[in-house]
Structures are given as C-alpha cells and as structure tokens.
Amino acid sequence: MLLNNYTKEFKYNWQLAAPVMLGMLGHTFVSFIDNIMVGQLGTAELAAVSLGNSFMFIAMSLGIGFSTAITPLIAEADSANNFLKGKSAFKHGLVLCTALGVFLFLMVFFSKPLMFFMKQPEEVVVLAIPYLDLVAFSLIPLVIFQAFKQFSDGLSMTKYPMYATLLANIVNVILNYILIFGKFGFPSLGIVGAAYGTLASRFIMVGYLWYLLKGKEKSKAYVTQIKFFVLNKLMMRKIINLGAPSSMQMFFEVAIFTAAIWLSGLLGKNPQAANQIALNLSSMTFMVAMGLSVASMIRVGNQKGLKAYKELRRISFSLFLMGTLFAISFAVFFFAFHNQLPKLYLDYDDVINLNDNTMVLQIASNLLIAAAVFQISDSIQVIVLGALRGLQDVKIPTLITFVSYWLVGFPVSWFLGKEEAYGSFGIWLGLLAGLTTAAILLYLRFNYLTKKLILSNN
C-alpha cells in the first residue's frame, strides 16, 4: 500500500515525460545515425566529429541550462492562473536566450584555434575545424528553440516540442545522407555535410514549434503580440538569477564528459573514437532520465504554486523511483550487450582500417561496463536536480555539481585515465565517481528542503 502512494503517479509522470523523452531520444538517435554514417568514412572522421561536438556540448550546456529557468516560472504561474506573470516570464526568457545564443556562437567560433594547443591528433583537428564553423552557427536557433520548449513544458504541453524535434530529425537524417555521401547529384561533403544537415534542421525546428504553439488556444496569447522592447528589470534579474546557476550546473556535468573526450584524445584517435561510441550509447538512455527530470521540474513547480508541499514530496519520490527502475533495466541491457553494441558503429568490411576498428571495439566494450554501472547514479542526480529547479533552488545545487564533478570526478579521471594506469576505462571511473557523489548530495539537499517547507507550512 505504501508503494502504491508512489506507483499511482507513474501514469501521469509518463504522460508528461514521454514526449520529452521521445523528442530527446529522437535528437540523440540522429546523433547515433550521424555517428554510424561518419564512422563509415573512417576513425579519424569519427574522432573529428567527437572533438568538434565537444566544443558544442559546452556551449549547448550553457544555453540549455539557462533556458530551464523558464519552466518552473511558467509552471508556477500556470497553476496560479496568472497569465500576465507567465507571459512576462516567457518574453524575458526568449529575449535573454536569443542574446545568449548569439554570444555562444561567437564564443565557439573564435575558440577553434584552441584545438591546436590541446595535443589532439593533427588529422582530427584539420577535419574538425570546418565542421565546427557551421555547427557553431546552429547554436542561435537551438537556444531560441530551447526558450520555446521550456515555455511549452511549463504549460505541461510537452508533446509539441517533441513534434518539432522529430520533424527536424527526419530532415537532418535525409540531408546528412545526401550531403555526407553525395547522393542525388549533390557533392560528397563528408563531415561538413553532416554540419549542413544539423544547421538546416535547427532552423526548421524553431519555426515549426512556433507554428504549433501559435495554433493552440492555451499558448497562442503567449507567443503572439510580444512587445520585445518593453522589458522589466525585475523579471530579467529573476530569470538571470535562476538561469545562470542552472546553466553552470549543466556546464559542470557536460564539461566533465567533454574533458573525457579530450583526455581520450591524449591517448590517441582510437580511444577517442571508442569514447564517442560509448558516450553516444549512454546519452540515449540518459534522455529517458532527462524526460523524467523535466516532468519533475513541471510537477514540483505546479505544487509549489499551490503550496502543497506534502504532495510535492510524494510526487517527487514517485519520479525518483520511476527513474531508478528505468536505470536498472538500462544497466542490465548495457552489461549484457557490451560486446555487441559498439559493432553497430564500425565497418568490418574495411580491410585497411581493420586493426583500428578492432581496437576501438575492444575499448568501447569495456567503457560500456562502466556506463552500465553509472546509469543509476546519473538518473537519480538529474531527476533530483529537476525537482530542485522546480523549487527554484539553484545556488546550492550549483556548488554541489561543481564539487562532485570537478573536485571528485575529474581528479579520478585524470589520474586513472593515463596510459600507464587504466587508460580510457580509468577516465570513465572518474565519471562514475562524480555522478555518484552528485546523486547523493543532491538528494540530501532535496530531502532537507522539502522537510523544512512542510514544517514551516504546518
């Protein structure tokens, strides 16, 4: 009966989270298809996409993290039936996200020369630079899309961003196939073709989501007749105060995975390609946890608006339990198929690169064992973080993520990831240490805050 208090929420949790999961999984699945296509070109090309995307991941983490400030404000205003407050939060969030998108594009564009100072394989850097030029520009539509997505999520309209993402993914796969390999009379552009596909799909994604929201009664008044040049300093400050720490939380986590890419590059192109395979596979399962994290943020934001703190805690625990059950099943799957999954990315008919491909397979198989173990802690930390964002508690969680990933995780990756230690597997042991520390500390923070809110409300 006690368990039923939590499991009875699974259906509604799923209704909110599933569209987010499917949209994110669709996006990650495109990355999976991209990697398979690029992998056919060679391990150097696969490593180049990995290196180029490592810069993108850092910029995207700042943009996506910042945009999450919009969701709890919209969810709180929605449950309180305060349209004016909700529209103000969306408008100011959209303005700030647009400015941030432009800034992040310029930051990535002008940081390309850093690749030459990072001791990465030279052939990989030469391939990565033209790819990054185009993909960096796609940050502008991506961060604008995030503003619309987080707004839509805050209204519990999670399926519309999913539709926009799935359409963009279909466009991306088709364009990638045509432009990477030069089909239907188009030139063969290699990994630059993949960058063109990404750029076009992200502009389509923004336009289509705006079109969908404009056509829905609940959201139409929010996304039309926006007075962009009438801005309120207090609302700007509120979003920045929520968004800046949230962006740093995501940055600290994404940055340690990016550091894993760079540390793998120090070991050579094959460890770097293997790291990309394991990262791509584990990121697909992470999207399920991300969906539950968004559901956690929405539901906690709603209950906060209603000041129903006991319900808030019960609903949050239902989400934590649901995420843990998913994570355990993914851990079993990775462990059972750790030798088979990396084979999807490599061309075993390529006799010239057979030795490279065999080495990549061996390393990636070992990394998936580490990935299997950290499924659970990764899932818990991101769902609890979503709940804390719903409570609009962002400063202490930012400190927790910094300590977990950079004072615990990174030193382990650095010392155990050297060639004379455990190599690539040692790098991933550091990821496991950081994620586990974050999961424990964030849960303790949530437990403390919710108990305090319940006591103060009695």
Helices and strands as residue ranges (DSSP letters): H 4-7, H 10-39, H 43-67, H 70-79, H 83-110, G 112-117, H 122-137, H 139-154, H 159-181, H 191-214, H 217-223, H 233-267, H 269-306, H 309-336, G 341-345, H 354-390, H 395-402, I 403-409, H 410-416, H 424-457
